[in-house]
Structure formats: C-alpha cells, structure tokens
Amino acid sequence: MYKNLLVTGGSGFIGANFIRYLLEESDFSGRIINVDNLTYAGNPDNLTGTDENFPEKYKFIKADICDKEEVTKIFTEYQIDSVCHFAAESHVDRSIVKPDTFIQTNIVGTFNLLDVARSHIDSIKLFHHVSTDEVFGSLGAEGFFTEETSYKPNSPYASSKASSDHLARAYYKTYNLPITISNCSNNYGPYQFPEKMIPLMILNAIEGESLPVYGDGLHVRDWLYVRDHCTAVWMIMKKGIHGETYNVGGNNELENLKLVKMICEILDDNKKLPDNRPRRELIKFVKDRPGHDRRYAIDFSKLKNTLGWSPEESFESGIKKTIQWYLQNTNWTDRIKSGEYLTWVKEHYGT
C-alpha cells in the first residue's frame, strides 16, 4: 500500500513504538523514513537494533520539521508517498513554561509538512495526523469526547495541537490532500520519557523518591497502552476514510491518585524498599498546575464500529507490562535519568 512512509518524531515514545510495531508485527511491507530532530524526548536508544535488523526497510534522518527546505529535500529524495505525523512538543507543563517552542513545532512544523505534501499531491496516498484528546478541553463528571465535540483547549500545548488539527482538515477541504486524523487519550508503555506521569511515578517509586501528585489527585484520565494506539493508527491508515477523524481511547478511566497507588502496590509486591516502607508513603501532593483539565474520557465507538478496532490491554495488564519493562531495561532508564530528566524534575518539583 505504502512504499515510502515518512514517520515524523519516530524516535520519540509513540513514534518509536509505532515503527517497531510496523516492522516487527504488522503487514507493512514498504520502507520507513524516520525523521526526528532528537530533542530531549527523541531518543535513538528507543530504536536500538532497527538499522541492523531492517537495513532495507528503515532509514533514520536527523532533521527539524520546522526547516521547510530540509522537509522538501526529504520528500523528493526518498519519494515519500505517505506520512504518519507524530512529531510534536507534547508536555503540558513545559508548554506553560515555554509556549513558543510548541507553537513552532506543532503549528509551523505541521504546516511545513502539509504544504510540502501538497506540492507532491500526485504521489501522496495519505497524510495521517496524530493528535490528542486534550484539544477538547475538560469534561465534567459525565459524558465522553466524540469526534463531534467542540474544541476548547486549555493549555498552550492543547491549543497548538488544536491548530495543527485544523490545518490538516483545511488541507483536505481546500487542496484535497488525502488526510486522516486521530485524537488519542493518554498513552503509556515502554520507552516513555519520564516527564510524563506514569514513567515518572514508576522510576521515582523504584528509587524511593517522592511521588508528586497535582492538587487533590482526583483528576481523571483515560489510559491507552501504546501498542494499542499503534494498532489503531495502522488500522486507520489502511482502512480509514479520507477527511475523517477517529478518536482512539483505552476504555480505562482512572483517577491520578488511584493510579499512583496501584503502581506503588505492584512495585511493593515486586521489590520492597530498603526500609520496608510501603511506597504509598512517598506520595506528595503538590500545587495544581494552571488550567489543569479535570477529566478526559474518549468515546471510540466510531473506530470500533467502522474499522473494527478495540484495545487489547486492560489497564491492569498494561501497567504490569510497563512496570516490568522499566525494571528490566535499567540501561535505558539509567541513561535517561543521567540526562535532562533529572534537571527537569528538580527544577519543576524541587526534588
């Protein structure tokens, strides 16, 4: 179906998992060109062995999607016929501190990709844009986000992703560029940079460090195991209708505090702290962040009913796999913790 697939942000958490899924498990038979600028969250270790194991099917290029000239060169040189666009600045806390980076990468970078794809419209079979449920804002105690929910972003990150969604849709409507869009709930799983909640809690809990929880800890998220997200994206790329948006959810709503306690219990059963304290005692409530959305929940019935996709992992099975991965991959986690991760955590949480 796709001979030369451009995956942007392929060295990041979701992008790397997607590339691994395509090469190791799926029916994909073409070549992947992974374009990543290798910012703090883009880690070459996430794809260790891919070059050697798939020399004819995988190519890495270090490039910035904000550099339109470089993007144009890549499209031409590698005869790109499809795009899966993951590349984005994605951490809400960072967007509050430094929003300009999010505007550049998420809006200008997406525009560059769309506009270069438009200049190759005769050969482009699909441009799939990966987005987030955070564009919809905050839910009350009832209801779910659907594909028809109005956009009400509450952070610079969410606003920048909302803008990129609108650009993608506009390029379909105005230029007939073959577009699909997916909006996913919170992902978790292997290779996730530990500024995000789950890997931060796992790694801090393993080391016996404090577990910072925003506000009262009762914010609710719908959690999606990353491999389930990858299968959904590939399903949309194969069978989705151009111009359509598909919500991707995990059917796993959970309060943040309950989630952290669950991680503590699993680790307590696996490995005791040196002083035998229960890890729950490490929980530390910190000041809530500005504009913190109270609840997200995804209705993915459109994706289920039209394309036949549903998540395979329950949260219980997915979080156990995730914790086990971090416990077993200490080389990866040690390199992460020795870099910008520690600086960010110390600056942000004071610990």
N, C-alpha and C positions, 0 to 999 in steps of 0.2 A: 504493500500500500504506500509506504513512505520510504524512499531510497536514502535521502539525506536529511535527517531530523536534527534541527538545531534545538538543543536544550539549554536555556539560559539559567544561570545560577545552579548548574549541575553539580557543583562541589559543596553546596550547602546541604542542610539537613534533608529536606524533602526531595530536592533535585537529585542528590546522590542516591537516595533510596529508590527513586524512580528509575534512574539509569541502571542500577543493579537489578531491579525487577525486570526491566525490558530485556537486558542482556542475559540474565540467568534463569528467568522463569517464564517469560511471555512468548508469544508467537511473532514478535518483532524480528524482521529479517534484514533490515536496512543498516545504515551507518548512523551513529550518533556523533554529532559535533557538540561538545560541551564547552560553552563559553561562560567563563566565570572570572570576575575581577579579583578573586581571592582577598576580599576584605576580611575582617576579623572572624566572620562566621563562615567563610568559604575555606574549607579545609581539604587539601589534597589527600590527607590520610583517609578521608571518607570513601575514597575510591581506590585504595591501595590494591594493586594487582590487576586492575581493569585493563591497563595498557598491555600487559603481558598476556592476559587470558583472552583478550579480544582484539588483537592487533589490526584486524581488517574491519572491525565494526565500531571502533571507538577512537575518537580524536579529541584531545584537550587543547583549548586555546585560551590563554590568559588575555582577556580584553574587557573593556568597560562598555556597557551598552549605551552609556551617555556619549560615547565617541561615535558619531554617526558615520564618519568616514571609515572607521575600522569595521563597523557593522556591515556597511555596504561591501567592503572588500571580502568579508567572510561569506556573505550571501552569494557573491559572484564566484569566488574561488572554489567553494565547496558545493556549488549548485544546490543550494538549500531549497527543498520542496515542501518543508513543513516545519512548524515551530511549536515547541511547548515552553511557555514563558513562566518560569518560576522566579527569576532574579528579582529580588526586592529587599529593601530595608524593611524589617518586619517586627522589631521590638517596640512596643508602645512606650515603655519607659524612656528609651533612647530618643524616640520621636518628640517627647515632651522637652527633653534637654536640648536636642539639636534637630529641629524640624527641617532645616534646609537640605540636609542630606537625603531625606525622604522625598522631598519634592523633586530633587534632581533625578534620583534613581527610579522612583516609582512612577513619576509622571513623564519627565523628559526622556528617560530611558525607554519606557514603553512606547512613547510617541516615535522615537527613532526606529524601533523595531517594526512598528506598524507601517511607518512611512516607507522604509526600505522594502518591506514585504509587498507593499502596494506597487512599488516600482518593478517588482518581479511577479506581478499578479498572474501572468500567463502560466507560470510554473509552480505557484504556491497552491498546494492542495488543502492545507489547513493551518490556521494560526490559533492555537489553544492558549487562552489566557487564564492563569491560575490566580484566584483571589480568595477573599476571606469573608466570613460572616460578620466581621466587625464593621463592615460598611453599612450594616442595617441599624447600628446603634444598640440600644439596650432594651431588653424585653422586661415586662412585668412578670408577675408570678405565673401567669397563664399564657398560652399561645406559643407559636413557633414561627421562625423565619421561613418564608416561602420565596420562590422566585419572583413573586409579585410584591413582596414587601418593599415599602419605600425606603430609600437610602437616607439615613440620619447619622452619619459618622460623628463620633465624639472625641477623637484624638487626631493629631496631625498624621499619624500612621494610617488610621482608617480613612481619613479624608483623601490622602494621597492614593490609596488603593481604590477608593470610590471613583476618583478622577480617571485612573487607568482603566477601570471597567467601562466608564462612559466613552473613553476614547476608542476602546476595542469595538464597542457596539456601533459607534459612529462610523468607523471604517467599514463595518459590514453594510450599514444602511447607505452610506454615501458612495463608497467605492466598490461595493460587492466583494470585498475581501472575505474569503471563507473563514469565519470566526466561530469558535465556541468558547464559552466562559464557564468556569466552575467556581463556586464560593463554598469554602470548606470550613468546618468547625476546628477547634483547637487540636493540632496534631501532637503526637508524642511517639517515642520509639528510639531505636538506635541512632547514633551519630548526631543527636540534637545538641546544639551549643548551649551550655548551661547558664545562659542568662534567662532562659525560659523556665517556667515554674517547675515542671516535673524533673528535668535533669538537675536543676539547682538543688531541689529538695533531696534527691537521691544521693548526689555527691556530698552535700553537706551532712546528711544523715550518716553516710558511711564513715565520714571522718569525725563525727561527733561535734560538728559545728552547729551554730544556731540555725533554726529554720524560720526565716522571716515570712510572716503571713500578713497580707494587707488588711487593714480595717478589722472587721469582726470575723473575717474568714468565711462569710456566708455567700459570697459571690458564686454564681453557678455557671459552669461551662459544660459544653457537650464535647466529650473527648473522642478523638478519632485516631486509631492506630495507623501509623504512617503507611504500612504496606496496604491496608485497606484503601487509603487515599490513592495510592499509586494504581491499584487495580481499577478504581473509579475513573481516574484521569484517562487511562488507556482505553477503557470502555467508551468513554465519551469521544475520544479521538478516533475510535474505529466506527462507532455507530451513531454518534450524536448528530443532530440536525444543525446545519449552519445557521448562525444567528441566534441560537438558543443558549440560555443559561441553565445550569444544573447545580442544585445545592447538594453538597456531599457532607453527610453527618455520620456520627458514630453511634447514635441512639444510646448515649451514655452520659446523662446529666449528673453532675456531681458538684457538691459544694466544695470550695477550695480546702476548708479545714478538714472535712471528711477525707478528702484525697490525701492530704499530708499525713493524717493519722494512719491511713491504710498503708502508705509507704513505710511509715515507722514500724508498723506491726510485721510487715513482710520481712524487713531487714532485721528486726529483733529475732524473728524465728530463724533467720539465716545466719546471723553473726551478731553476737552480743557486743555492746560497748565494753571497753576495758573495766569500767566500774559497775557493770551490770545494770546501769540505769535504763529505764525504758526511754526510747527515743522521743516519745511524746513530750518529755520534759525539755526537749530542745526547742520546742515551738515558741516563737517570739512574735507577738503582734506588733506591727509597725504602722506608722501613719499611712492612711489610704492615699493612693495616687490621685491626682486631679482627673476628673472626667472618667472615673472608673465605672465601666458598664456593669450593671448588677447581674444580668443573666443573659446568656446566649443559648439558643436551642434551635436545631435545624430540622426542618421537615424535608426529608429527601425522597418523598413518595414519587415525585416526577421521575427521578433517576431510577428508582426501583420499578415503577410501573411501565416505563417506556423502554428502558435498556436492560432491565433485569438485574441491576446491581444491588447488593446489600453488604454491609460489613460482616466480616467473618469473626472478628475478635470481640469478645466481651471486654469490658474494662478490666475485670479481674484477671483474665488470661493475658491481655495485652500488657498490663502493668507488671505482671510477674516476668514476662519475657523481657521487658525493658530493663527492669532492675537486674535481672540475671546478665543481660548484655553488658551493663556498666560494671558489674562485679568482675566479669570475665575479661573485659578489654581494658585492663589497667594501663597498658602502654598508651592507648588513645587518650584516656582520661588524664593521665599524668602530664602529657604534652599540652592538653587544653588548659589544665589548671596552672601550669607554669607560665602561661601567656597572659593575654589581655583579660581573661576571665577573672583572675584574682583582683586585678586592678579595678575592674568594673564593680565587682561585688563590694570591695572595700569602700569605694567612693560612694556607692549607692546605698548600701545598708550599714556602713560603718562597722563591719565585722570581717 
